[in-house]
Amino acid sequence: APFGADDKERCAELAYLALRHANGDSTVMANCGLAMLQTVKDYDLGMAVLRTAVEANPNSLLVAVRAGVGHLLCGSTDHALACFQRAIELSPSGFEAHYPLTGIAHVHMVTGDYSQALAWAMRSLAVNSSYDPTYWMLVAGHAHLGQMEEARRFLAVLQALTPGITISKIRLGQAGKDPSRLAAILEGLRIAG
């Protein structure tokens, strides 16, 4: 849903308040760090908080995934890949395995390795067939490889899962520090219709 008039400011207030009381809690820091990136758009603080969360608890699945997303959108794709791989080591087939698997697919979309992106996205799909970003990778990857029938098949599933989805809505929901991190995905979605 779109943000209300003061939702961004309220998110910032709550994140800053939580950080003041986090007392080194890596889960609180990871959630606040990601909120700082995606909603508040305070990229420097968000990344610093995520790095601190990883240092506080390198064995937390949630922290590894959040840090991976942070690096994917605003930092190093190599660090993103390492965080997502760490998350898979921590929980190779757990309920939330689709997050790092789709994250790895996203890294491959950024680097232009669409075949690898599709391979990781299919692994994610096998774990959870209702995670929207997995379909972004499947649609865009197939479109970039000229496999339009497959791209449109996955696009139909995405549209059924998320009625009214548009490229602009996807763009709006992501951190905007480095638009190139979403460019291949958004372009692939556009190609597929």
C-alpha positions as CSV (number, residue, x, y, z in Angstrom):
1,A,0.0,0.0,0.0
2,P,1.2,3.5,-0.6
3,F,2.6,5.5,2.3
4,G,0.2,7.8,4.2
5,A,1.0,11.4,4.8
6,D,3.3,10.9,7.8
7,D,4.3,7.2,7.5
8,K,7.9,7.8,6.4
9,E,8.4,10.2,9.3
10,R,6.8,7.8,11.8
11,C,9.0,5.0,10.5
12,A,12.1,7.1,11.1
13,E,10.9,8.0,14.6
14,L,10.3,4.4,15.5
15,A,13.6,3.2,14.0
16,Y,15.6,5.8,15.8
17,L,13.8,5.0,19.1
18,A,14.4,1.3,18.6
19,L,18.0,1.9,17.9
20,R,18.4,3.9,21.1
21,H,17.1,1.0,23.1
22,A,18.5,-1.9,21.1
23,N,21.4,-2.5,23.5
24,G,23.3,-4.5,20.9
25,D,20.3,-6.6,19.8
26,S,21.2,-7.7,16.3
27,T,17.6,-8.4,15.3
28,V,16.5,-4.9,16.3
29,M,19.5,-3.4,14.5
30,A,18.9,-5.4,11.3
31,N,15.2,-4.5,11.1
32,C,16.0,-0.9,11.8
33,G,18.9,-0.8,9.3
34,L,16.7,-2.1,6.5
35,A,13.9,0.3,7.4
36,M,16.4,3.2,7.3
37,L,17.4,2.1,3.8
38,Q,14.0,1.2,2.2
39,T,11.7,3.7,3.9
40,V,13.6,6.5,5.5
41,K,16.3,6.5,2.7
42,D,19.1,7.2,5.2
43,Y,21.5,5.0,3.3
44,D,24.7,5.7,5.2
45,L,23.1,5.1,8.7
46,G,21.2,2.1,7.4
47,M,24.3,0.4,6.1
48,A,26.3,1.3,9.3
49,V,23.5,-0.3,11.4
50,L,23.4,-3.4,9.2
51,R,27.2,-3.8,9.5
52,T,27.0,-3.5,13.2
53,A,24.2,-6.1,13.4
54,V,26.4,-8.6,11.5
55,E,29.3,-7.9,13.8
56,A,26.9,-8.4,16.8
57,N,25.6,-11.7,15.5
58,P,27.1,-13.3,12.4
59,N,25.1,-16.4,13.1
60,S,21.6,-14.9,12.7
61,L,19.7,-15.9,9.6
62,L,17.6,-12.7,9.8
63,V,20.7,-10.5,10.2
64,A,22.4,-12.2,7.3
65,V,19.4,-11.7,5.0
66,R,18.8,-8.1,6.0
67,A,22.5,-7.3,5.5
68,G,22.4,-9.0,2.1
69,V,19.5,-6.9,1.0
70,G,21.2,-3.8,2.3
71,H,24.4,-4.5,0.3
72,L,22.4,-5.6,-2.7
73,L,20.6,-2.3,-2.9
74,C,23.2,0.1,-1.5
75,G,26.6,-1.5,-1.0
76,S,28.7,-4.2,-2.5
77,T,27.2,-7.0,-4.6
78,D,30.1,-9.2,-3.5
79,H,29.2,-8.6,0.2
80,A,25.5,-9.1,-0.7
81,L,26.4,-12.5,-2.2
82,A,28.5,-13.5,0.9
83,C,25.6,-12.5,3.2
84,F,23.0,-14.5,1.2
85,Q,25.4,-17.5,1.1
86,R,25.9,-17.3,4.8
87,A,22.1,-17.3,5.3
88,I,21.8,-20.4,3.2
89,E,24.5,-22.1,5.3
90,L,22.6,-21.2,8.4
91,S,19.3,-22.5,7.1
92,P,19.7,-24.4,3.8
93,S,16.0,-25.5,3.5
94,G,14.2,-23.6,6.1
95,F,10.9,-21.8,5.6
96,E,12.6,-18.5,4.8
97,A,15.2,-19.9,2.5
98,H,13.5,-18.1,-0.4
99,Y,14.8,-14.8,0.8
100,P,18.6,-15.5,0.3
101,L,17.9,-17.6,-2.8
102,T,16.0,-14.7,-4.5
103,G,18.7,-12.4,-3.2
104,I,21.4,-14.4,-5.1
105,A,19.2,-14.4,-8.2
106,H,19.0,-10.6,-7.9
107,V,22.8,-10.3,-7.6
108,H,23.1,-12.3,-10.9
109,M,20.5,-10.0,-12.5
110,V,22.7,-7.0,-11.5
111,T,25.8,-8.6,-13.0
112,G,24.0,-9.6,-16.2
113,D,24.2,-13.4,-15.6
114,Y,20.6,-14.1,-16.4
115,S,21.0,-17.9,-16.7
116,Q,22.4,-18.0,-13.1
117,A,19.6,-15.6,-12.0
118,L,17.0,-18.0,-13.3
119,A,18.7,-21.0,-11.7
120,W,18.6,-19.4,-8.3
121,A,15.1,-18.0,-8.8
122,M,13.8,-21.5,-9.6
123,R,15.4,-22.8,-6.4
124,S,13.6,-20.0,-4.5
125,L,10.3,-20.9,-6.3
126,A,10.7,-24.5,-5.1
127,V,10.8,-23.3,-1.5
128,N,8.1,-20.6,-1.7
129,S,5.9,-20.1,-4.7
130,S,4.2,-16.9,-3.5
131,Y,7.2,-14.6,-3.0
132,D,6.7,-11.7,-5.5
133,P,10.4,-10.8,-6.0
134,T,11.2,-14.3,-7.2
135,Y,8.8,-13.7,-10.0
136,W,10.5,-10.4,-10.8
137,M,13.7,-12.4,-11.4
138,L,11.9,-15.1,-13.4
139,V,10.1,-12.7,-15.7
140,A,13.0,-10.4,-16.2
141,G,15.6,-13.2,-16.6
142,H,13.5,-15.0,-19.3
143,A,12.8,-11.7,-21.1
144,H,16.5,-10.8,-21.2
145,L,17.3,-14.2,-22.7
146,G,14.5,-13.8,-25.3
147,Q,12.4,-16.5,-23.8
148,M,9.2,-14.5,-24.0
149,E,6.7,-17.4,-23.6
150,E,8.3,-18.3,-20.3
151,A,8.6,-14.6,-19.3
152,R,4.9,-14.0,-19.9
153,R,3.9,-17.2,-18.2
154,F,5.6,-16.1,-15.0
155,L,4.3,-12.5,-15.5
156,A,0.7,-13.9,-15.5
157,V,1.4,-15.7,-12.1
158,L,3.0,-12.5,-10.7
159,Q,-0.1,-10.4,-11.8
160,A,-2.4,-13.0,-10.2
161,L,-0.4,-12.9,-6.9
162,T,-0.2,-9.1,-6.9
163,P,-3.1,-7.5,-8.8
164,G,-2.3,-4.0,-9.9
165,I,1.4,-4.5,-9.8
166,T,3.4,-2.0,-11.9
167,I,7.0,-1.3,-12.6
168,S,6.6,2.1,-10.8
169,K,5.2,0.4,-7.7
170,I,8.1,-2.0,-7.6
171,R,10.6,0.9,-8.0
172,L,8.9,2.9,-5.3
173,G,9.2,0.1,-2.8
174,Q,13.0,-0.3,-3.2
175,A,15.9,1.8,-1.8
176,G,16.9,4.3,-4.5
177,K,20.6,5.0,-3.8
178,D,21.8,3.0,-6.8
179,P,19.1,2.7,-9.5
180,S,21.3,0.4,-11.5
181,R,20.7,-2.4,-8.9
182,L,17.1,-2.6,-10.2
183,A,17.6,-1.6,-13.8
184,A,17.9,-5.0,-15.4
185,I,14.9,-6.3,-13.5
186,L,12.7,-3.3,-14.3
187,E,13.8,-3.4,-18.0
188,G,13.1,-7.2,-18.2
189,L,9.6,-6.6,-16.7
190,R,9.0,-3.9,-19.2
191,I,10.1,-6.1,-22.1
192,A,7.7,-8.8,-20.9
193,G,4.9,-6.4,-20.8
